[in-house]
Amino acid sequence: MTSLNEIEGRLALITGASSGIGAACARRLAKRGVHLALTYSTNLDGMRTVENDIKAQNRSLRISIHQVDVGVPDQINHMFQEIQEIHKQTPDILLSNAGYGKRIPQIWDISLEEFDYTINVNLRASFILVKGVVERMKKQRWGRIVFMSSIAGYGGGINGCHYAASKAGMTGMMKNLSTRLAEYNISVNDVAPAMIGETGMIPSAQAIPEVAAGIPLGRLGTPEEVANVVEMCVQTGYLTGQSVLLAGGLK
Ligand SMILES: NC(=O)c1ccc[n+]([C@@H]2O[C@H](COP(=O)([O-])OP(=O)(O)OC[C@H]3O[C@@H](n4cnc5c(N)ncnc54)[C@H](OP(=O)(O)O)[C@@H]3O)[C@@H](O)[C@H]2O)c1
């Protein structure tokens, strides 16, 4: 690996790291010697478990946790102030992973408030987060940005149109940003998973039996498999502008 792709000693911001995919990504990047700023919204116990596990494995890592509702811009700005105070820098790596999606299949049941909130948490927050990290990345000519999108942005998914629109918007923003930020050596990609178990969204196959039965690989994905792809994205600077569908063969 060349220094272009060295991630040890970098600082990663991972939103929604208190459970599921975000927690697995935090554990993975910690193994690679990446310092961490991790966010949670309501699950402090889950966040503390992740923090303590990582600290027990590597005492030399700097790790901070921050309570943020990413649907509220002031809270994101406050989080960046905390990160600056604790780490004396803004992040080198951003994983915008915190996400929300209430399963409301039909448009006539989706309120305007639900639509707006979903867009704010999934899409608008990613925009604000990128604005918070991009100046340092530009200046140092090194940065990695990964959005946690969804198969819903491709095939519609099992949630409603509010969730699909928010995730497809993330992929559109990723594609635009990747072209604009490439000259600064900042890569921008997204991971678009489907049916990842052991998460708050999908605890197990029993939670969605009719969908689980239709997965060509015959099982749910795991948070560790998503972490594999995120790790690949952050350690491979030549990879940019890509949306990696991780869906067990689902379309
Ligand atoms: N599981 C899947 O099959 C699947 C498929 C496609 C995409 N995804 C995406 O993967 C990402 C992670 O989800 P997951 O499956 O790992 O589920 P999860 O275990 O429920 O994790 C969701 C995380 O997002 C945080 N979060 C939710 N709303 C938030 C808000 N308003 N502000 C800040 N943080 C918030 C949660 O924090 P607290 O728990 O602390 O409140 C939690 O840390 C999401 O973006 C989701 O859309 C998941």
The ligand as a MOL file (V3000), in Angstrom:
LIG
                    3D

  0  0  0     0  0            999 V3000
M  V30 BEGIN CTAB
M  V30 COUNTS 48 52 0 0 0
M  V30 BEGIN ATOM
M  V30 1 N -30.2550 -2.8870 7.5190 0
M  V30 2 C -30.4530 -2.8210 6.2040 0
M  V30 3 O -30.8780 -3.8040 5.5750 0
M  V30 4 C -30.1540 -1.5680 5.4310 0
M  V30 5 C -30.3500 -1.5930 4.0520 0
M  V30 6 C -30.0690 -0.4620 3.3230 0
M  V30 7 C -29.5920 0.6660 3.9350 0
M  V30 8 N -29.4130 0.6810 5.2710 0 CHG=1
M  V30 9 C -28.8910 1.9110 5.8680 0
M  V30 10 O -27.8360 1.6140 6.7500 0
M  V30 11 C -27.7310 2.6700 7.7130 0
M  V30 12 C -27.5540 2.0710 9.0970 0
M  V30 13 O -28.7420 1.3930 9.4660 0
M  V30 14 P -28.7360 -0.0360 10.1970 0
M  V30 15 O -29.3550 -0.9920 9.2670 0
M  V30 16 O -27.3900 -0.3370 10.7420 0 CHG=-1
M  V30 17 O -29.8150 0.2060 11.3550 0
M  V30 18 P -29.6500 0.6190 12.8860 0
M  V30 19 O -28.9340 -0.4840 13.6050 0
M  V30 20 O -31.0150 0.9810 13.3320 0
M  V30 21 O -28.7190 1.9000 12.8830 0
M  V30 22 C -29.2270 3.1820 12.5880 0
M  V30 23 C -28.2900 4.2020 13.2090 0
M  V30 24 O -28.7100 5.4990 12.7940 0
M  V30 25 C -28.9130 6.3070 13.9500 0
M  V30 26 N -29.9730 7.2820 13.7070 0
M  V30 27 C -31.2540 7.0370 13.3430 0
M  V30 28 N -31.9320 8.2070 13.2310 0
M  V30 29 C -31.0480 9.1840 13.5290 0
M  V30 30 C -31.1310 10.5920 13.6150 0
M  V30 31 N -32.2690 11.2580 13.3370 0
M  V30 32 N -30.0230 11.2830 13.9660 0
M  V30 33 C -28.8850 10.6380 14.2310 0
M  V30 34 N -28.7220 9.3070 14.2030 0
M  V30 35 C -29.8110 8.5930 13.8450 0
M  V30 36 C -29.2610 5.3460 15.0690 0
M  V30 37 O -28.9830 5.9690 16.3350 0
M  V30 38 P -29.7020 5.5380 17.7360 0
M  V30 39 O -30.0450 4.0790 17.6280 0
M  V30 40 O -28.6420 5.8610 18.7420 0
M  V30 41 O -30.9230 6.3870 17.8930 0
M  V30 42 C -28.3290 4.1800 14.7380 0
M  V30 43 O -27.0420 4.4360 15.2430 0
M  V30 44 C -28.9890 3.5380 7.5340 0
M  V30 45 O -28.6620 4.7010 6.7940 0
M  V30 46 C -29.9140 2.6540 6.7110 0
M  V30 47 O -30.8030 3.4180 5.9330 0
M  V30 48 C -29.6730 -0.4100 6.0440 0
M  V30 END ATOM
M  V30 BEGIN BOND
M  V30 1 1 1 2
M  V30 2 2 2 3
M  V30 3 1 2 4
M  V30 4 1 4 5
M  V30 5 2 4 48
M  V30 6 2 5 6
M  V30 7 1 6 7
M  V30 8 2 7 8
M  V30 9 1 8 9
M  V30 10 1 8 48
M  V30 11 1 9 10
M  V30 12 1 9 46
M  V30 13 1 10 11
M  V30 14 1 11 12
M  V30 15 1 11 44
M  V30 16 1 12 13
M  V30 17 1 13 14
M  V30 18 2 14 15
M  V30 19 1 14 16
M  V30 20 1 14 17
M  V30 21 1 17 18
M  V30 22 2 18 19
M  V30 23 1 18 20
M  V30 24 1 18 21
M  V30 25 1 21 22
M  V30 26 1 22 23
M  V30 27 1 23 24
M  V30 28 1 23 42
M  V30 29 1 24 25
M  V30 30 1 25 26
M  V30 31 1 25 36
M  V30 32 1 26 27
M  V30 33 1 26 35
M  V30 34 2 27 28
M  V30 35 1 28 29
M  V30 36 1 29 30
M  V30 37 2 29 35
M  V30 38 1 30 31
M  V30 39 2 30 32
M  V30 40 1 32 33
M  V30 41 2 33 34
M  V30 42 1 34 35
M  V30 43 1 36 37
M  V30 44 1 36 42
M  V30 45 1 37 38
M  V30 46 2 38 39
M  V30 47 1 38 40
M  V30 48 1 38 41
M  V30 49 1 42 43
M  V30 50 1 44 45
M  V30 51 1 44 46
M  V30 52 1 46 47
M  V30 END BOND
M  V30 END CTAB
M  END
